[in-house]
Amino acid sequence: MENTRNNIVDVAVDLPIQQVDNLYSYLVPNELVDQSIVGKRVLINFNGRHLIGFVISQRIENDNNIKLKTIEGVLDQKPILNRELIELSKWIADYFYATRFAVISTMIPNKYKVKYSKNYHLIDEIDEELFSNLFLGLDYLPINAKHITDYDRIKLSTLIKQGIVEIDTNIQMRDRLKKQIAVFFNYDFLDWDDIKLNDNQKHIINFLKQSNEKIVPVNELVTKTGLSKSTINTLIKKKILQKTEIVITKNALDEIHVEQDEPLKFNNGQQLAFNEIKASLIENKNDKFLLEGITGSGKTEIYLQLIEETIKLGKTVILLVPEITLTSQIVRRVKSRFGNIVGLQHSELNDTQRLDQWKMMQDGGIKIIVGTRSAIFSPLDNIGLIIIDEEHDLSYKQDENPRYHTRDVAIKRSENNNAVLVLGSATPSLESRARALKKVFKLILLNERANKDSKLPKIQIVDLKETYKQKGETNFSDQLLNKIKDHLSNKKQIVLLLNRRGFSNFLMCRDCGYVPHDKNCDVALTVHKDIGKLKCHYCGNEETIPTVCANCRSKNISFYGTGTQSVEQELHQLIPEVKTVRMDADTTSKKGSSDKIIQDFADLKYDVLIGTQMISKGLDFPNVTLVGVINADTGLNLPDFRSGEKTFDLLTQVAGRAGRDKERGEVIFQTFNPDNYIIQFAAKHDYEGFFQNEMRYRHLMDYPPYFYTVRISLSGLNDLKTSLAIEQIKMELENKIESTSIIVGPSARSIAKIKNRFFYQFLIKYKKDLLLDQAIKEVQKNFYKNYGKEFKIAIDREPQSFI
């Protein structure tokens, strides 16, 4: 007997639980055996449930004994995912401990995600009154329909047992795109000798022949020729034109109007950097560069000219920025240079816009994508250049499953495409700088500002202890207030930064600036007012909340925290005529609000911009000559070993907003700890000194980049049960990993209770552990079997925050 040729697909199924995160095999129906459906969505029957899956691979097997279900339908005409993104989804799922479908769902626009709803499905005849009153004359009844009573549900349960009714899953598609009628010229038309054409018809034919577009929408043809639809319809009847239906897509940048600009002239440092990276582009090398340049050194212009070289080579580009606020200025610069081949991806786009951008990238209309974190998944082919600006920024790490870091994904995509990767920052992450020292990345330094007349700002440190002694509690020292008045009198603008994280609970002595730290981990102890304790969230060490300062014996110790609104109010009290605008989570919640604030400030409608971290980086306002940091300490005193690095980055970046034009800027750091090494290095613009000092501390404490880390978090509704369960998970892992790995904790999270759930965590530190990944995946796979649905587990490779 001959073997049967079976066309089989492997499908990632829409199932969130790790224990069923496998690929499932299905047969392809006969009518589809001649076409590839890899990367498309399919409808499948999974244990009696109708679900959606993505086809990951397709193969032929000769076997008479294969017994598989057949897919029930293909939902897409064209693949949603190309093969590179399919392979990338596997790597992300494995590396970041996520399910395959969760990764794919993160990659694709929301419009490609279906909505499931359950219905009572009538499959046989029932009483006419019941059919009319309960089913409302329809074959389907939504399972959560409001008119269903408890008595009705008893009836329905009986009908299900009798086989008259079954519970079915309804799948609602969300990616229906707008379509319109278009025409194209029929080059196969041969009967020209027998056709008589009037002038209008000839005009339309000539227009289509000369058009760059092979297919032109009818409405567009009417607008551009000034002729009627009847003329077009006549040509269709004569078969000179042919009619088709096309999808309407719109670039999210169409509404942004910019004037075309030309490349700027490089200084020597920029030229050398550009030449080195350009050589890798031309030679088609997968080189990875760390472009470390002081604020205002012209990194963006280097990016733009590298993009130009990449487009000349026929390749595509991904340019990432950390904040939505940064897309406003940079996307204008990119579009003014490259026009309509530029696209945009970030969370403020609505679902339809994101779908349109995706389609236009797939169709080749967009060749340069500018966006935030998720833009790394853009479905571009033949990627030649990936740029991550402000690569140190924490927003490149996703906090929800899948907990990927954009930098890691960018490295993988650059390798998949043999592309050049450029990581840019004035304050590179310690991990990236350490990789550069080991020659994993090629380090390029820019030590001069691009504008030869622009100098790094002068930075003054103001001791708030003295201010509080003289004036009491205030946001403005005399030094900062006087500088604000001086710069306003010169018609200059001012940026005031308040690190919103100042709301974190830590104790500080108002007389000497002392903050209690943990003796084991050297991180600030967190106040737990509910239990009257100071607690370390790395090792679990606890201390009683003191009543006097351990350093100077003062009783003047209290929590510290303030907000942007109180800063604005106090400034208006001190300078009533000042025109201020705030930029924080409250004022930027509406779509387009951050862009408007930036544009209005750039247009000199406001004197002072008051904001949180979102104003600290990347923004370029030539008229800003003064930057004030209300309290430089707030980020330092968080229970996180990265708090010093984050504070140095923030202070350096925000200082760089001052004096970017000819006039030298000024910066004031207000602080209770003027001698702190982080603040001192930031005031001296000394990244190298900071890096060396911080690396010594990291090495001493066995922290990254000397060790890799994985955090295991557990949450549950019962405090005691959750703490016991995470202890059990820790012991299970200890028996499976190598003895050289270190487990720290478990302990309660900084915010131990959220939405009535209790959170615990522990940290695994390792240099090389060949057993670790498999051990974690076994714990993950067996988690629901061992612990049921009472707890939720989260596994985070290289967490960037421990709060």
C-alpha positions in Angstrom: 0.0 0.0 0.0 1.3 3.5 -0.9 2.0 6.0 1.8 -0.4 8.9 2.1 1.1 12.4 1.7 0.0 14.5 4.6 0.3 18.3 4.5 0.8 19.2 8.2 1.1 22.5 9.9 2.4 23.2 13.4 0.2 25.8 15.2 0.9 28.1 18.2 -2.5 28.1 19.9 -4.2 31.0 21.8 -3.6 29.4 25.3 -2.0 31.5 28.0 -0.9 28.8 30.4 2.7 27.7 30.2 1.9 24.0 30.7 0.2 23.9 27.3 2.8 26.1 25.5 3.5 23.6 22.8 3.0 23.6 19.1 0.1 21.5 18.0 -0.1 19.7 14.6 -3.1 19.8 12.3 -3.8 18.5 8.8 -4.3 21.0 6.0 -7.5 20.5 3.9 -7.1 19.3 0.3 -8.1 22.7 -1.1 -5.2 24.4 0.6 -2.4 21.9 0.1 -0.8 23.8 -2.8 -0.4 27.1 -0.9 1.8 28.1 2.1 -0.1 29.3 5.1 2.9 29.8 7.3 2.5 33.1 9.3 -1.3 33.2 8.9 -4.0 32.8 11.5 -6.1 29.6 11.4 -9.3 28.5 13.1 -8.9 25.2 14.9 -10.7 22.8 17.2 -8.7 22.4 20.4 -10.3 19.9 22.8 -13.8 20.9 21.7 -13.1 24.7 21.8 -12.9 26.9 18.7 -9.6 28.8 19.0 -7.3 30.9 16.8 -3.7 29.8 16.2 -0.7 31.0 14.2 0.9 28.6 11.7 4.5 28.4 12.6 5.7 25.8 10.1 4.4 23.5 7.4 5.7 20.1 6.2 4.8 17.0 4.2 4.8 13.6 5.9 4.3 10.2 4.2 2.4 8.1 6.8 -0.8 6.2 6.6 -1.3 6.1 10.4 -1.3 9.9 11.1 -4.5 10.8 12.9 -4.8 14.6 13.3 -7.7 17.1 13.3 -7.9 19.3 10.2 -7.8 23.1 10.5 -11.2 24.5 10.1 -10.3 27.7 8.2 -7.6 30.2 7.2 -8.3 33.7 8.3 -5.8 35.7 6.3 -5.0 36.1 2.6 -1.4 37.2 3.2 0.8 36.1 6.1 0.8 38.4 9.1 4.3 37.3 10.2 7.2 36.7 8.0 9.6 33.9 8.6 12.1 36.0 10.5 9.5 37.2 13.0 8.3 33.6 13.4 11.8 32.5 14.3 12.3 35.6 16.5 9.1 34.7 18.5 10.6 31.3 19.3 13.9 32.8 20.6 12.0 35.4 22.7 9.7 32.7 24.2 12.7 30.5 25.1 15.0 33.3 26.4 12.4 35.3 28.3 10.3 32.4 29.7 7.1 33.3 27.8 4.5 31.4 25.8 4.9 31.4 22.0 1.4 32.9 21.5 2.0 35.6 24.1 5.1 36.7 22.2 3.2 36.7 18.9 0.4 38.7 20.5 2.9 41.3 21.6 4.4 41.6 18.1 1.2 42.1 16.2 -1.3 45.0 16.1 -4.3 44.7 18.3 -6.6 44.5 15.3 -5.2 41.1 14.5 -6.3 39.8 18.0 -9.7 38.2 18.0 -12.5 38.5 20.6 -14.0 35.3 21.9 -17.5 35.0 23.2 -19.5 31.9 24.3 -23.0 31.2 23.1 -25.8 28.7 23.6 -26.1 27.2 20.1 -29.4 25.7 19.1 -28.9 22.5 17.1 -32.4 21.0 17.2 -36.0 22.2 17.3 -37.4 23.4 20.6 -40.7 24.7 21.9 -41.8 27.7 19.9 -42.5 29.9 23.0 -39.0 29.1 24.3 -37.5 29.8 20.9 -39.2 33.1 20.7 -38.8 34.3 24.4 -35.4 32.9 25.4 -33.5 32.6 22.1 -35.3 35.7 20.6 -35.9 33.8 17.4 -32.2 33.2 16.8 -30.0 30.1 16.7 -27.4 31.7 19.0 -27.9 33.1 22.5 -25.0 34.9 24.2 -24.1 33.0 27.4 -24.1 36.2 29.4 -27.3 37.7 27.9 -28.9 39.9 30.5 -32.4 38.5 30.0 -31.4 35.0 31.0 -32.9 34.1 34.5 -31.7 31.4 36.9 -34.7 29.4 35.9 -33.8 29.8 32.2 -30.3 28.4 33.0 -31.8 25.3 34.5 -33.8 24.8 31.3 -30.7 25.4 29.2 -28.7 22.9 31.2 -31.4 20.3 30.6 -31.4 21.1 26.8 -27.6 20.6 26.8 -27.9 17.2 28.4 -30.6 16.3 25.8 -28.2 17.3 23.0 -30.6 20.0 21.8 -28.3 22.9 22.8 -24.5 23.1 22.9 -22.1 25.8 24.1 -20.2 27.2 21.2 -17.4 29.8 20.9 -18.0 32.8 18.6 -14.9 34.5 17.2 -15.1 38.2 16.3 -12.6 39.4 13.8 -11.3 43.0 14.3 -8.9 43.6 11.3 -11.5 44.5 8.6 -9.8 47.2 6.6 -11.6 49.9 4.6 -11.6 49.1 0.9 -12.3 51.2 -2.3 -12.7 50.7 -6.0 -9.6 51.3 -8.1 -8.7 50.8 -11.8 -5.6 49.9 -13.7 -4.7 50.0 -17.4 -5.3 46.8 -19.4 -2.0 46.4 -21.3 -3.4 43.3 -23.0 -6.1 45.2 -24.8 -5.6 44.7 -28.6 -8.7 46.1 -30.4 -7.4 49.7 -30.7 -8.3 49.9 -34.4 -12.0 49.4 -33.6 -12.2 51.8 -30.7 -13.2 55.4 -30.9 -12.1 57.5 -27.9 -13.0 61.1 -27.0 -10.6 63.6 -25.5 -11.6 62.9 -21.9 -11.1 59.2 -22.3 -7.7 59.7 -23.9 -6.7 62.0 -21.1 -7.5 59.3 -18.5 -5.6 56.6 -20.4 -2.5 58.9 -20.7 -2.7 59.8 -17.0 -2.7 56.1 -16.0 0.2 55.3 -18.4 2.3 58.1 -16.9 1.4 57.4 -13.3 3.9 55.9 -11.0 1.1 53.8 -9.4 -0.1 50.8 -11.4 -3.4 50.8 -9.6 -5.2 54.1 -8.9 -8.3 54.6 -6.8 -11.3 55.9 -8.8 -11.9 58.8 -6.4 -8.2 59.8 -6.7 -8.4 59.5 -10.5 -11.5 61.8 -10.6 -9.8 64.4 -8.3 -6.5 64.5 -10.3 -8.0 64.5 -13.8 -11.1 66.6 -13.1 -13.2 64.1 -15.1 -16.3 62.2 -14.1 -16.8 58.7 -13.0 -19.0 58.0 -16.0 -15.9 58.5 -18.3 -14.0 55.9 -16.2 -17.0 53.5 -16.3 -17.1 53.8 -20.1 -13.5 52.8 -20.3 -14.2 49.8 -18.0 -17.0 48.7 -20.3 -14.7 48.9 -23.3 -12.3 46.7 -21.3 -9.5 49.3 -21.7 -9.5 49.7 -17.9 -10.0 46.9 -15.4 -11.6 47.3 -12.0 -10.4 46.0 -8.7 -10.8 46.5 -5.0 -7.9 47.8 -2.9 -7.4 48.2 0.8 -7.2 51.8 2.1 -4.3 52.5 4.3 -3.1 55.8 5.7 0.3 56.7 7.1 0.1 58.0 10.7 2.5 60.7 9.6 0.4 62.1 6.8 -1.0 64.8 9.0 2.5 66.0 10.0 3.7 68.7 7.5 7.4 69.5 7.4 9.7 71.3 5.0 12.4 69.2 3.4 15.8 69.8 4.9 19.4 68.9 3.9 22.1 67.0 5.7 24.2 69.1 8.2 27.9 69.4 8.0 29.8 67.1 10.5 32.5 68.1 12.8 35.6 65.9 12.9 34.3 63.6 15.6 31.0 63.1 13.9 32.7 62.5 10.5 34.9 59.8 12.0 32.0 58.1 13.7 29.9 58.2 10.6 32.7 56.8 8.4 33.3 53.8 10.7 29.7 52.8 10.8 29.1 53.5 7.1 32.0 51.1 6.3 30.2 48.3 8.1 26.9 49.1 6.2 28.6 49.0 2.8 30.6 45.8 3.7 27.3 44.2 4.9 28.7 43.4 8.3 26.7 42.6 11.4 28.7 45.0 13.6 27.3 46.4 16.8 28.3 49.9 17.8 28.0 51.8 21.1 27.9 55.5 20.1 28.7 57.3 23.4 28.3 61.1 22.9 27.9 63.9 25.3 24.5 65.7 25.2 24.4 67.9 22.1 27.1 66.0 20.3 25.0 65.5 17.2 24.2 61.8 17.4 20.8 62.4 15.7 22.4 63.8 12.6 24.7 60.8 12.4 21.6 58.6 12.6 20.0 60.5 9.7 22.9 60.2 7.4 23.4 56.5 8.2 19.7 56.0 7.4 20.3 57.7 4.0 23.2 55.4 3.3 21.0 52.3 4.2 18.2 53.4 2.0 20.6 53.8 -0.9 21.6 50.2 -0.4 18.0 49.2 -0.9 17.5 48.2 2.8 15.2 49.2 5.6 15.7 50.9 9.0 14.3 50.7 12.5 14.9 53.8 14.7 13.9 53.5 18.3 13.4 56.1 21.0 12.4 55.4 24.6 9.6 57.9 25.2 6.5 58.9 23.1 7.5 62.5 23.9 10.7 62.0 21.9 8.9 60.8 18.8 7.5 64.3 18.3 10.8 66.0 17.5 12.7 63.1 16.0 10.0 62.0 13.6 9.8 65.5 12.2 13.5 65.5 11.5 13.3 62.0 9.9 10.3 62.9 7.8 11.8 66.2 6.7 14.8 64.3 5.4 13.1 61.2 3.9 9.4 62.1 3.2 6.6 59.5 2.9 8.7 56.4 3.3 8.8 57.1 7.1 6.3 55.4 9.4 5.5 55.7 13.1 4.8 53.1 15.8 3.9 53.9 19.4 1.2 53.4 22.0 -0.7 56.7 21.2 -1.6 55.5 17.8 -5.1 54.0 17.7 -5.6 50.4 16.6 -6.5 51.2 13.1 -3.4 53.4 12.6 -1.2 50.7 14.0 -2.7 48.2 11.6 -2.3 50.6 8.7 1.4 51.1 9.5 1.9 47.3 9.7 0.3 46.8 6.3 2.3 49.6 4.7 5.5 48.1 6.0 4.6 44.7 4.7 3.7 46.2 1.3 7.0 48.1 1.1 5.5 51.6 1.3 7.3 52.3 4.6 11.0 51.7 4.7 12.0 53.6 7.8 10.0 53.1 11.1 10.4 55.4 14.0 8.9 54.3 17.3 9.1 53.2 20.9 9.8 49.7 22.3 7.3 47.7 20.3 8.6 49.1 17.0 11.4 46.5 17.2 8.8 44.0 15.9 8.1 45.9 12.7 7.6 43.5 9.8 10.2 45.1 7.6 12.2 42.9 5.2 15.9 43.2 4.5 16.7 45.3 7.5 20.1 47.0 7.1 20.2 49.3 10.2 18.7 49.3 13.7 19.3 52.3 16.0 18.4 52.5 19.6 18.7 56.1 20.9 19.1 56.6 24.6 19.8 52.9 24.9 20.3 53.1 28.7 16.6 54.0 29.2 14.5 51.7 31.4 11.5 52.0 29.2 13.1 49.6 26.7 12.4 46.8 29.2 8.8 45.4 29.2 7.4 44.9 32.6 4.6 42.6 31.5 4.8 39.1 30.0 6.7 38.6 27.7 9.3 40.6 29.8 11.7 41.2 27.0 14.5 43.9 26.7 14.4 45.7 23.4 18.2 45.8 23.3 18.4 42.0 23.4 15.7 41.7 20.7 17.5 44.3 18.6 20.8 42.3 18.8 19.0 39.2 17.7 17.2 40.9 14.8 20.4 42.5 13.6 22.0 39.1 13.6 19.0 37.6 11.7 19.3 40.3 9.0 23.1 40.7 9.0 22.4 44.3 9.9 24.3 47.1 11.7 23.2 47.9 15.2 23.9 51.3 16.7 23.3 52.0 20.4 23.4 55.7 21.2 23.6 57.4 24.6 25.4 60.1 26.6 25.2 57.8 29.6 25.4 54.2 28.3 24.1 51.4 30.6 26.8 49.7 32.6 26.0 46.5 30.8 26.5 48.0 27.3 29.7 49.9 28.4 31.1 46.6 29.8 30.3 44.8 26.6 32.2 47.5 24.7 35.2 47.0 27.0 35.1 43.3 26.1 34.9 44.2 22.3 31.4 42.8 22.0 30.4 46.3 20.9 32.6 48.7 19.0 32.9 51.8 21.1 32.8 55.3 19.4 33.2 58.4 21.6 31.9 61.9 20.8 33.4 64.4 23.2 32.4 67.7 21.6 29.1 69.3 20.9 28.1 69.4 17.3 27.6 73.2 17.5 31.1 74.6 17.9 29.7 77.6 19.7 27.8 75.4 22.2 29.5 74.4 25.5 28.4 72.0 28.2 26.5 73.9 30.8 27.9 75.1 34.1 26.5 73.1 37.0 26.0 74.4 40.5 25.2 72.2 43.5 23.0 73.8 46.2 22.8 72.2 49.7 19.1 72.1 50.6 20.0 71.6 54.3 21.0 75.2 54.5 18.0 76.3 52.5 15.6 74.5 54.9 17.4 76.0 57.9 16.9 79.5 56.5 13.5 79.3 54.8 11.8 76.1 56.0 10.4 73.5 53.6 10.4 74.9 50.0 11.0 73.7 46.5 13.1 76.7 45.6 16.5 77.7 47.1 17.5 81.4 46.8 20.1 80.4 44.3 17.6 78.6 42.0 15.0 81.3 42.4 17.4 84.1 41.6 18.6 82.3 38.5 15.1 81.8 37.3 14.4 85.5 37.6 17.7 86.4 35.8 17.0 84.1 32.8 13.3 85.2 32.5 14.5 88.8 32.4 16.7 87.9 29.4 13.7 86.3 27.6 15.1 82.8 28.0 13.3 79.6 28.8 13.7 77.2 31.8 13.2 73.5 32.5 12.5 72.3 36.0 12.8 68.6 36.7 11.1 66.8 39.5 11.7 63.0 39.7 8.2 61.7 40.3 9.8 58.7 42.1 10.2 61.1 45.1 6.9 59.7 46.3 8.7 56.5 47.3 8.8 56.0 51.1 12.3 56.5 52.5 13.5 58.2 55.6 15.7 61.2 55.5 17.3 63.4 58.2 16.5 67.0 57.4 19.6 68.2 59.3 22.4 66.0 57.9 20.8 64.3 54.9 21.3 60.8 56.2 19.2 58.0 54.8 19.1 54.6 56.5 20.6 51.8 54.3 20.7 48.0 54.7 23.9 46.7 56.2 23.9 43.6 53.9 22.9 45.0 50.6 23.8 48.7 50.7 20.4 49.9 49.4 18.0 52.3 51.0 15.7 50.7 53.5 12.0 51.0 52.6 9.5 52.3 55.1 6.7 49.8 55.9 4.4 52.0 58.1 1.8 49.2 58.5 4.3 47.0 60.4 6.5 49.9 61.8 9.6 48.6 60.1 12.4 49.5 57.7 12.9 46.6 55.3 15.4 45.5 52.6 13.7 44.0 49.6 16.8 42.0 48.5 17.6 40.0 51.6 14.5 40.6 53.8 16.5 42.3 56.7 14.2 44.4 58.9 14.9 47.2 61.4 12.6 49.2 63.6 11.8 52.7 62.3 14.1 55.0 64.3 13.0 58.1 66.2 16.4 59.8 65.9 19.0 60.0 63.1 21.7 57.4 63.5 24.3 59.8 62.0 23.7 63.1 63.9 21.2 62.1 66.6 18.7 64.7 65.3 15.0 64.1 65.8 14.3 66.0 62.6 13.7 62.9 60.4 10.7 62.3 58.1 9.6 61.0 54.8 10.3 62.9 51.7 8.1 63.6 48.7 6.6 66.3 46.5 4.9 66.7 43.2 5.0 68.7 40.0 1.7 70.5 40.8 3.0 71.8 44.1 6.2 73.0 42.3 4.1 74.9 39.8 1.9 76.5 42.5 4.8 77.6 44.6 6.6 79.1 41.5 3.4 81.2 40.7 3.3 82.4 44.2 6.9 83.6 44.0 6.7 84.9 40.4 3.0 85.5 39.6 3.6 86.6 36.0 5.5 83.5 34.9 3.9 81.3 32.2 4.3 77.7 33.0 3.3 74.3 31.6 3.5 70.9 33.3 4.4 67.7 31.6 3.7 64.6 33.6 1.4 61.6 33.7 -1.6 63.9 34.5 -1.1 66.4 31.7 -0.2 63.9 29.0 -2.9 61.3 29.4 -4.9 62.5 26.3 -3.7 61.6 22.8 -1.5 64.2 21.3 -1.1 66.2 24.5 2.6 65.6 24.9 3.2 66.6 21.3 1.2 69.8 21.8 3.1 70.7 25.0 6.4 70.2 23.3 5.4 72.3 20.2 3.9 75.1 22.3 7.1 75.3 24.5 9.3 75.2 21.4 7.1 78.1 20.0 7.9 80.2 23.1 4.3 80.1 24.4 5.6 79.3 27.9 8.5 80.4 30.0 9.0 77.3 32.2 8.5 73.6 31.5 8.0 71.7 34.7 8.1 67.9 34.3 9.1 64.4 35.4 11.6 62.1 33.7 9.9 62.4 30.3 11.4 65.9 29.8 14.9 64.8 30.7 16.2 63.4 27.5 16.4 63.9 23.7 14.4 67.2 23.6 16.1 70.1 21.9 15.0 73.6 22.8 17.5 76.3 21.6 16.1 79.0 23.9 16.4 76.9 27.1 19.4 78.3 29.1 18.6 77.2 32.6 17.7 73.7 34.1 16.8 73.3 37.7 16.6 69.9 39.5 14.2 70.4 42.4 15.7 67.5 44.4 18.5 65.4 43.0 18.3 62.9 45.9 15.0 61.3 45.3 16.2 58.6 42.8 19.2 57.8 44.9 17.4 56.4 47.9 15.3 53.7 46.3 15.8 50.0 47.3 17.5 49.2 44.0 21.1 48.6 43.3 20.7 50.5 40.0 19.4 53.6 41.8 22.8 55.4 41.5 23.1 54.7 37.8 19.5 55.8 37.1 20.1 59.0 39.1 23.3 59.8 37.2 21.6 59.2 33.9 18.7 61.4 34.8 20.9 64.3 36.0 23.2 64.1 33.1 20.4 63.9 30.5 18.4 66.8 32.0 21.5 69.0 32.3 22.0 68.5 28.6 18.8 70.3 27.8 20.5 73.6 28.8 22.5 75.8 26.5 22.2 73.9 23.2 22.6 77.0 21.1 25.3 79.7 21.3 24.6 80.9 24.9 26.1 78.7 27.5 23.6 77.1 29.8 23.3 76.9 33.6 22.1 74.0 35.7 21.3 73.8 39.4 21.2 70.6 41.3 19.3 71.0 44.7 20.3 68.2 47.1 20.5 67.2 50.7 23.6 65.2 49.9 26.0 67.6 48.0 29.0 65.3 48.6 27.4 62.2 47.2 29.6 60.7 44.4 26.7 60.3 42.0 25.8 64.0 42.2 29.5 65.1 42.1 30.2 63.0 38.9 27.1 64.3 37.2 28.0 67.9 38.1 31.4 67.4 36.5 30.0 65.7 33.3 32.2 62.8 34.2 30.7 59.6 32.9 34.0 57.8 32.9 34.6 58.5 36.6 31.1 57.4 37.4 31.5 54.2 35.4 34.7 53.2 37.1 33.3 53.9 40.6 30.0 52.2 40.0 31.7 49.1 38.4 33.8 48.7 41.6 30.6 48.7 43.7 28.9 46.3 41.4 31.9 43.9 41.5 32.0 44.1 45.3 28.3 43.3 45.6 28.1 40.6 42.9 25.6 42.6 40.8 25.3 43.0 37.0 27.2 43.3 34.7 29.5 40.9 36.7 26.6 38.6 37.3 23.5 37.8 35.3 20.1 37.9 37.1 16.7 36.3 37.0 13.9 37.3 39.3 11.1 35.0 40.4 8.0 36.7 41.7 4.8 35.2 43.2 1.5 36.8 44.2 -1.5 35.4 46.0 -4.5 36.3 48.0 -3.2 35.0 51.3 0.0 36.5 52.7 1.2 33.4 54.6 0.4 30.9 51.9 2.1 33.1 49.3 5.3 33.4 51.4 5.3 29.6 52.0 4.8 28.8 48.3 7.7 31.0 47.1 9.9 29.4 49.7 9.0 26.0 48.2 9.8 27.2 44.7 13.1 28.5 45.9 14.0 25.2 47.5 12.9 23.3 44.3 15.2 25.5 42.2 18.2 25.3 44.7 18.2 21.5 44.2 18.3 21.8 40.3 20.8 24.6 39.6 24.5 24.8 39.9 26.0 25.5 43.3 27.9 28.6 42.0 24.6 30.4 41.5 23.4 32.6 44.3 19.7 32.9 45.4 18.9 36.1 47.4 15.6 36.2 49.3 12.8 35.6 49.1 11.3 38.7 50.6 8.2 40.9 50.2 8.2 43.3 47.2 8.5 47.0 48.0 4.8 47.5 47.5 3.8 44.3 49.2 0.1 44.4 48.5 -1.6 45.5 45.3 -5.2 45.0 44.5 -5.5 42.6 47.5 -2.7 40.4 46.3 0.5 39.8 48.3 3.8 39.9 46.3 7.0 38.1 47.2 10.2 37.6 45.1 13.7 36.2 45.1 16.7 36.9 42.9 19.0 34.4 41.2 22.5 35.7 40.4 24.8 33.6 38.2 27.8 33.8 35.9 27.4 30.6 34.0 24.8 28.0 34.9 24.0 25.4 32.2 21.2 23.9 34.4 19.3 27.1 35.2 17.1 27.6 32.1 15.9 24.1 32.2 15.3 24.2 35.9 13.2 27.4 35.6 11.2 26.0 32.7 10.4 22.9 34.7 9.2 25.0 37.6 7.2 27.1 35.2 5.7 24.1 33.5 4.7 22.4 36.7 3.5 25.5 38.5 -0.2 25.2 37.9 -0.2 21.5 38.6 1.6 22.0 41.9 -0.1 25.2 43.0 -3.4 25.4 41.1 -4.8 28.8 40.2 -4.3 30.3 43.7 -1.0 32.0 42.8 0.5 33.9 39.8 4.1 33.5 38.9 6.3 35.9 37.0 9.8 35.2 35.7 11.9 38.1 34.7 15.3 37.8 33.0 17.6 40.7 33.8 15.0 42.8 35.7 15.7 46.5 35.5 13.8 47.6 38.6 13.2 45.9 42.0 10.5 48.2 43.4 
